[in-house]
Amino acid sequence: MDRKQAKEQGLKQYDGKSCKRCNTTIKYVSNWSCVKCSSLHQPSADARKRYEQSAKGKAVRKKMNQSDAQKERIWEYNNTSGNAAKYYRDNPEKYLEYRVQKYGLTVDQYNYMLTEQNNCCMICNKSLDLGKHTHIDHCHTTLKVRGILCSSCNTGLGLLKEDVNIMQEMINYVNRAS
């Protein structure tokens, strides 16, 4: 029975030309594919290409290309369900301990630094909203703590890659443009 007859009778399979891969003749009515090869689920090069270009294929490929650190952060985010954020929100003193410990400081040393800075950002001298949006600035090479900054100054310093030459060129630029 050919495909047309099988389709008219509502059958799912028919006896067609022999498959180039496995030489069987049983085919699917819906897409002409070989039943045996389809069961092995070996997609053709075209099918693979279509999948890779699809949104799902791109997402899978992107996930496969992520670094281990990114995968770890994603796993942590997906599996902690905000437990750490809730804990630190409910226990701000514990969060401060956690933050200062990362830089080899104690809470007393942190508070002393704030007092020495008059509770102001070390760069712009704006008053710091304690506990919120304050950043412990440190040298990424030596890990030495330099001071406590507001979010804006910390972000600016990071964007300038802590490069004194870039900072000086920016100062020169602003002075020339004024």
C-alpha positions as CSV (number, residue, x, y, z in Angstrom):
1,M,0.0,0.0,0.0
2,D,1.4,3.4,-0.9
3,R,1.3,6.6,1.2
4,K,-1.8,8.1,-0.4
5,Q,-3.9,5.0,0.3
6,A,-2.6,4.8,3.8
7,K,-3.4,8.5,4.4
8,E,-7.0,8.0,3.0
9,Q,-7.5,5.0,5.3
10,G,-6.2,7.0,8.3
11,L,-3.2,4.8,8.9
12,K,0.0,6.2,10.5
13,Q,2.5,4.0,8.6
14,Y,2.8,2.7,5.0
15,D,5.1,0.5,2.9
16,G,7.3,2.8,0.8
17,K,10.7,3.0,-0.8
18,S,13.6,1.5,1.1
19,C,15.4,3.8,3.6
20,K,18.9,4.9,2.5
21,R,20.3,4.3,6.0
22,C,18.7,1.1,7.2
23,N,17.0,-0.3,4.0
24,T,13.6,-0.9,5.7
25,T,10.5,0.2,3.8
26,I,8.1,1.1,6.7
27,K,7.5,4.9,6.6
28,Y,5.4,7.4,8.6
29,V,2.5,8.9,6.6
30,S,2.8,12.2,8.4
31,N,6.4,13.0,7.3
32,W,7.7,10.2,5.0
33,S,10.4,9.3,7.5
34,C,11.6,5.8,8.2
35,V,10.0,4.3,11.3
36,K,13.2,2.5,12.4
37,C,15.5,5.5,11.9
38,S,13.0,7.8,13.7
39,S,12.9,5.5,16.7
40,L,16.7,5.9,16.9
41,H,16.1,9.7,17.0
42,Q,18.9,10.8,14.9
43,P,17.9,14.2,13.6
44,S,19.1,15.2,10.2
45,A,21.6,18.0,9.7
46,D,18.7,20.3,8.6
47,A,16.7,19.4,11.7
48,R,19.7,20.1,13.9
49,K,20.3,23.4,12.2
50,R,16.7,24.4,12.6
51,Y,16.8,23.5,16.3
52,E,20.1,25.4,16.9
53,Q,18.6,28.5,15.3
54,S,15.4,28.3,17.4
55,A,15.0,30.2,20.6
56,K,15.2,27.0,22.7
57,G,18.3,25.9,20.9
58,K,20.0,29.2,21.4
59,A,19.1,29.2,25.1
60,V,20.6,25.7,25.6
61,R,23.7,26.6,23.7
62,K,24.1,29.8,25.7
63,K,23.8,27.8,28.9
64,M,26.4,25.3,27.8
65,N,28.9,28.2,27.1
66,Q,28.6,29.8,30.5
67,S,31.6,29.7,32.8
68,D,31.5,27.6,35.9
69,A,31.1,30.7,38.1
70,Q,28.0,31.8,36.1
71,K,26.5,28.3,36.4
72,E,27.2,28.3,40.1
73,R,25.5,31.7,40.6
74,I,22.5,30.6,38.5
75,W,22.3,27.3,40.6
76,E,22.5,29.3,43.8
77,Y,19.9,31.8,42.7
78,N,17.5,29.0,41.5
79,N,18.0,26.8,44.6
80,T,18.2,29.3,47.5
81,S,14.8,30.9,46.6
82,G,15.9,34.1,48.3
83,N,16.6,32.5,51.6
84,A,19.9,34.3,52.1
85,A,18.4,37.6,51.1
86,K,15.6,37.1,53.5
87,Y,17.9,36.1,56.3
88,Y,20.2,39.1,55.9
89,R,17.2,41.4,55.5
90,D,15.9,40.1,58.9
91,N,19.4,40.2,60.5
92,P,21.2,43.3,59.2
93,E,24.0,43.0,61.8
94,K,24.8,39.5,60.4
95,Y,24.9,40.9,56.9
96,L,27.4,43.6,58.0
97,E,29.5,40.9,59.6
98,Y,29.4,38.9,56.4
99,R,30.4,42.0,54.3
100,V,33.3,43.2,56.4
101,Q,34.6,39.6,56.8
102,K,35.1,39.3,53.1
103,Y,37.7,42.1,53.3
104,G,39.4,40.9,56.5
105,L,37.8,43.6,58.6
106,T,35.8,43.4,61.9
107,V,32.6,45.3,62.4
108,D,34.6,47.6,64.9
109,Q,37.2,48.4,62.2
110,Y,34.4,49.1,59.7
111,N,32.7,51.5,62.2
112,Y,36.0,53.1,63.0
113,M,36.6,53.8,59.2
114,L,33.1,55.3,58.9
115,T,33.8,57.6,61.9
116,E,37.2,58.6,60.5
117,Q,35.3,59.5,57.2
118,N,32.6,61.4,59.2
119,N,30.1,58.9,57.7
120,C,30.8,60.3,54.3
121,C,31.9,58.8,51.0
122,M,35.7,58.9,50.8
123,I,35.6,60.4,47.3
124,C,32.6,62.8,47.0
125,N,32.1,63.5,50.7
126,K,28.4,63.0,50.5
127,S,26.7,61.6,53.6
128,L,26.4,57.8,53.5
129,D,23.1,56.1,54.2
130,L,24.6,53.5,56.5
131,G,24.0,50.0,55.6
132,K,22.4,50.9,52.3
133,H,24.4,51.4,49.2
134,T,27.8,51.6,50.9
135,H,30.7,49.8,49.4
136,I,34.0,48.8,51.0
137,D,36.5,49.9,48.4
138,H,39.7,47.8,48.0
139,C,42.6,47.3,45.7
140,H,41.9,44.3,43.5
141,T,45.6,43.5,43.3
142,T,46.7,43.8,46.9
143,L,43.2,43.4,48.4
144,K,44.0,46.3,50.8
145,V,40.9,48.2,51.9
146,R,41.0,51.9,50.9
147,G,37.8,53.3,52.3
148,I,34.0,53.2,52.2
149,L,32.3,54.7,49.1
150,C,28.8,55.5,48.0
151,S,27.4,53.5,45.1
152,S,28.0,56.2,42.5
153,C,31.7,56.6,43.3
154,N,32.2,52.8,43.6
155,T,30.6,52.3,40.2
156,G,32.6,55.1,38.6
157,L,35.8,53.7,40.0
158,G,35.0,50.3,38.7
159,L,34.1,51.6,35.2
160,L,37.4,53.5,35.1
161,K,39.1,50.2,35.9
162,E,40.9,51.9,38.8
163,D,43.3,53.2,36.2
164,V,44.9,56.5,37.4
165,N,45.9,57.4,33.8
166,I,42.3,57.1,32.6
167,M,41.2,59.2,35.6
168,Q,43.8,61.9,34.8
169,E,42.8,62.0,31.1
170,M,39.2,62.5,32.2
171,I,40.2,65.4,34.5
172,N,42.2,66.9,31.6
173,Y,39.3,66.5,29.3
174,V,36.8,68.1,31.6
175,N,39.2,71.0,32.3
176,R,39.7,71.5,28.5
177,A,36.0,71.4,27.8
178,S,35.1,73.9,30.6
